[in-house]
């Protein structure tokens, strides 16, 4: 791999890793959802420090240019992250639905209770 | 026998009052529950004026989530039978008794079908075609013939109330639930009803959405047929 490209990749992936780390530290990012990001940025650092991994992978997958293997692996991680996000979103949508339903039932029960109390006091 | 009539409503101020008056005068023994799916019009205040119980959803959940809130309420308050009637006035309350009777006589879920006797409003040609297609798809996957799987005019017993409270599709739920209940061995029946053309407001399914609707419901039926029990 070209030395300049390698330097750019290494610096940016380390910065990216530090950024993720910082976001978890200030608790803006839940550790649970940060895991895929941590994994991703860590792999980027590994790949840019040891481009040999890319060459070996390229040979294994019959890809001519190692840089294409890099693109493919980035795509893979992006898909992984998008999928985990959709998973989390589905679960949250379900939870919000249940909460809204329970809240509506609670509101009605409370109203009925108030009415009953008012009636009893009037008697 | 405690019967709850669930009416999901989203911006139905034009249709609700007459529907509520109609149901409560015909069936004073049944309890009425309007599920207000975060309407922007006077649906909520109109129901309060009429003295009807309202489940007031804090966020818009769509028809599936609204109806499920009703089933959840029925579960908690110990109702034996729940009847679902659309808030748009298409379903004639006269037939509620027919649906309830079918459930009393052993059906787990009874769907009011506008096609069994072919009377009343038969929907538009394209919609009938769509419904025919769903009917065929459901028969293909479950082996059971249901003439009006998109009908939201239905009654069910305690067992189905318990099931729906836990597991109910989010949007366009009707055809999917027919498949799911069949696969779980519930007894799904149909009874002939008349439907009316909606008087006020708009249907939730517009021309643009109908393609999405067809694809989504088809997929839901297929998924429901292969889902783990």
Interface residues (C-beta under 8 A of the other chain):
Chain A: X93 X96 X97 X100 X101 X102 X103 X104 X105 X107 X108 X112
Chain B: X35 X53 X54 X55 X56 X57 X58 X59 X61 X65 X68 X69 X72 X73 X76 X170
